[in-house]
Amino acid sequence: MKVGIVGCGKMAEQHARQIKRIPGATIVGVCDIEILMAKQLAERFGIRAYFTDLSEMLETIELDVIHITTPPHSHFALAKLALAAGCHVYVEKPFTLNTAEAEALIAFAKQKGRKITAGHNAQFTHAMIRMREMVTQGYLGGPPIHMECHYCYELGDASYVKAFLGDRDHWLRQLPGSLLQNIISHGISKIAEFLVGENPLVIAHGFASPFLVNIGESAIIDEVRVIIKDDVSTTAYFTFSTQLRPALHQLRLCGPKRTLIVDDDHQILCKMNNKEYKSYLQYFIPPLGFAGQYIGNWGRNLLKFLANDFHLPNDAGLKRLIEAFYLSITNDAPLPLSYNEILLTARIMDAIFSQIKR
């Protein structure tokens, strides 16, 4: 698998580290409009070719896959250029600026007979994969009836935030969803995976936290509460916050018979059954069961660590998503993320941003 990376910043470095861990994959070229950025990434990862123009890279070297890790405004144009050249494309989150671009990009990929995916690597951590296996095996007793997802982000202290958000021309401020758009797709995609239909009902409320208001940044929305209902009967709550402590990254799936809880911060998966106990046993047996589950999670995490297969959650998820995408290409296997899931994520995000602006 001959791989190229476009955009040589911090995210590109994470991609390069994980691609290096995948057997049979070789990064043969990198590209950035800043020549020094392209050169430094190439030198640090032993990549022979570096460019400042994607068209030149596509014409000069043979590539199977392009990873796009540039700011979101450029995703659509760069992905379309790579697809037109016959490459498969991995696009970092957010996939595009809006649903219309996402639909057009996926349609173009199908037309060209190429595959494309989105950087929703938070769905591929160890705990999330175990959760998905249990859902497939029928643990919930049917499709999820209700979901709750917390996906939080720590802004840091006031001095850091002022420097981070002080630039009025920063690309982050130009996104339709501003700060939110660069982050919440990780949480929304976890919900979208289990929704039925194409146009869910979305009710969203967003506001600037007192923390931001107090430092004069009331134009940035950093607190969001969302209710989602699909075309059948599944509902979901989504919470994004910069102020919750600890900053949670959790998913709860409630089924007709049982419930699963994923804690991505600690790579914990907990099962909740529907068994009732008489008298005071209700206060002793379930806590003992939870204690056993936590010990089991500890043991699994330790074994993965000893096997050198336990990296930070985002890195582990990134490696698994990239590897699954490559296998879908070489083995003509299903994509790790369905196109419907990517489009649902985009539609829900568009609905959230439009309601917050209104």
N, C-alpha and C positions, 0 to 999 in steps of 0.2 A: 504494500500500500504506500504509494508515494504521496506525501502530504505537504501542503503549503499553508502558511499562516499569514493572514492579512491583519495588520494592527499589532504592533510589537510592544504593547504596554504590559501592565501587571497581569491582566487576564491571559495574555498570550504566553507569559512565562508559566502560568499554571497549566495551560494546555500542553506546552512543550514538555513539561515534567511528566505528565501522564502519558503522552504519546510515546515517550521514550521507554515506558514500562510495558508497552504492548508489543508482543512478538510479531515480527513481520511488517511493522509500520516504521517508515523512515521519513523524517522531515527533510525535504530536499530544497526548500526555499521559503524565505520570509519576506514580507513586504510592509513598508510603512512610509507615509509621505515625508517623515523625518528620517533622513538617511542614517543619522547616528543611532536612532532607536532600532532600525533594522539591523545595523551592523553589530550593535552590542548583543542583541539576542542571538544572532548567527554565531558570533564568537563564543558566547557562553555555552551554547548547546552543540557546537561543532557542526554547524550547518554551512555548507559551502557557498550557496547563492543567496544574495539579498538584493532587494529592489525597492524603488520608490513609487512604482506604478504597477498596478495589478495586470493591466493589459500586457505590459512588457514581460512580466513573470509568466503569464499564461502562454505567451508566444515563444519564450526562451527555453523553458524546461517542461518536461512531461509530468503531469499531476493527475492523481486519481481523486483526491479530496482536498477541498479548501476549507479551512477554519476561519471564520470571520469574527474577529475579536476587537472590532473598532467601535466607536460610539454609535448609538442606535440610529442616528439620522442617516448613516451611510449603509446600513444593512441591506436595504432593498436593492439599491443600485449595484452594490458589489456582489451580492448573491446572484442577481440576474446575469451579471457579466460572467461569473464563474460557471453558472449553469449553461449559458450559451456556448461556452468553450468546451462543454462535455464533462465538467467536473461534478461530483457529488458535493454537497455543501452542508457544513455544520455552522449554524448561526447562533452566536451567543444571545442570551436573553438581554432585553426583551427582543423577541423574534423580529418584529417590525414596529413601526410607529402606530399602526392601527390595523383593524381587521381587513380593510380593503387591500392594503399592501400584502397582508398575510395570504389572503385568498389568491391574489394575482401571482404571488411567488410560488405557491404550491401548485397552482394550475400550470405555470410555466415549467416547473420541475417535471410534472407528469407528461407535458407535451414533449419535453426533451428526453424522456426516459431516464431521468436521473433521480436520485434520492436526496431529500433535504430534511434536516431535523433542527430542533431548537435546544438551546442550552439549559434545559430544565434538570440539571444534575441533582437537585435536592430530592428528586424522586428515586434516586438510585443508590442511596446510602444503604448500609448493611441492614439497618432496622426497617427501612421502607421496603426493601426486597423481601424480607421475611414476612412483613405484613401482607404484601401482595400475594405471596404464596399461600398464606392462610385464608385469605379471601377467596382465592381460586379453589382451594380445597373445601370451601363451604362453611368455614367456621362461624361466620355471622348468621348463618341460617337463611341466607338470601341476599339480595342486593342491599347496600346501605340504605337505611331509612333517613338517617340524619348524619351530618358531618360537622365537626368543629375544627377549624384550623387557626392556629396562632403563628404568625410569621413576623418576628420583631427585628428591630435593627437599632444598634446603639450608635448614637451620633457622636458621643464623646463629650468632653467638657465644653464650656462656653467659648473659650479661646479657639479651640479647634473648629467648632461649628462656624464661628464668624469667619475664619479663614477659608473653610470649606464652602460656605454658602455666600461669602462676601462678593464673589465675582458675578456681577449681573449678566455677563455674557457667557457664563459657563454653559456648556452643552446640556448639562443636567437640567438647567432652568428652561431650556428651549423645548424639552419633551412635552407632549400633550399632558402627561401625568406627572411631570416634574420628578421630584425625588422618588415618588411612589412607583413610577413606571420602570425605574431601573432595578426595583427590588421585588415587588409583590408578585411577579409572575411565578416565582418559586412556590409561593403558598397557594395561589389561585390554581396552578396546574395540578396540584395534589387533589383539589376538589374536582376539577374538570374531568379527571380520569374516570370518575365514577358517575358522572351525570349522563342522563339519557336525553336525546334530542339535540337540536341545534340552536335554540333561542331561549335560554333560561331567563326567568324573571330575576331582576337584580334591583335591590333597594340599598342604596349606599348613603352614608353620612360621613363627612370628613371635616376635620378642623385642625388648626394649628395648636400644638400643645402649649400650655402656660410657659414651659421652658423656652420655646422659640419666641413666643410673644414678648417675654421679658427681656430678650436680647435684641428685639427689633426685627424679627424675621417672621412676621405674621402672614406674609404672602405665601410661605411654604406650608403645605398641608403634610403633617407627619403623624396624624392619628386618623384611622379609618375603621368603621364598623359596617359590615355588609351582611345582608340576608340574600340567599340565593335559593331558587326553586326551579327544578328542571321541568321538562314537558310531561313527566309522569307524576311522581310523588316524593322524590328525594329532595330534602332541604339541606341547607348548609349555612353556617355562620363563619365569616372570615374576619379576623382581627389583625390589623397592622398597627404597631405602636413603636415609638422610639423611647418611651418612658417606662414601660413595664420592666420590673426587675424581679427575677432575672429575665433577660430578653428571651422569650420563649420561642421555640421552633417545634411545635407539637401538632399532631393530627389525631383526632378521635373519630372512629368509624362505628356508628351504632347500627346494628342489624336487627332483624326480627327476633333473634334469639340471644345473641351475644354481642359484645363490644370489644374493639381493639383500640389500644392507645399507643401511639408512637411518640417517643421523646428523642428527637434527632440530636439534641445537644449532648446527650449521654449515651446514645445508641441503645435505647431500651425499648422493648416491645412488651406490653402487658396485656393479658387477656382478662376479660371480665365475663363470667358466666352468669346465668340467670337463676342460680340455685339459692334457695332460701333455707335458713336454719331456724329451728325452733328455739325459743327462750334465749338465754344468754350466749348460746353458741354462736349467734350471729355476730358477736363482738370479738370472737377469738379465732374461729376457723378461717374466715376470709382474710384477716390480717396475716395469719400464718401462711396462707396461700400466696399472698402478695410478696411476703418475705422470701419465699422459695423462688418466685419468679425473678426477683431482683438478683438473687444469688446466681440463678441460671444465666441471666443476662451478663453478670460480671464474669462468669466462667467463659461464655462465648466470646466476649470482648478480649479476655486474656489470651485465649487460644488464637484468635485472629492476630493479636499483637505479636505473639511468639512466632507465628507463621509469616511475619512481615506483611500481613494483609490488612493491617489496621492503621490507616492514615486518617488525617482529619476528615470529618464527614464530607465536606465539600470536595476534597481531593479524591476520596474513595468513590463518591458518586460520579464525579467527572470522568474518572478512568473507566468506570463500568458503562457509563452512557456512551463514551467514545468507542469503546471496544464493541458494544452491542451494535452501534451504528455501522462500524466497519464490517462486522459479521453479516449484517443485513445486506451489505453490498456484495461481499465475496461469496456468500452462500445463498444469495437471493432469498433471504429470510425476512420475516416481517420487521418493520421499523420498530425501534424501541419506544417511540412515541407516535401514536396514530395522528394522522393529519386532522381528524375531527377534534382530537384533544387539544392540539395546537390552536386550532381556530376557535374552539370554545373558550380557551384561555384569553385569546385576543378579544373576543366579543364581551366577555365579562369585564375585562379591564377597560374597554371603551365605555361600557355602561357606567362603570364606577367613576371614571374621569369626567364624563359629561354631567353626571348628577352633582359631583362635587363642585364643578365650575358654576352650575346653575344655582 
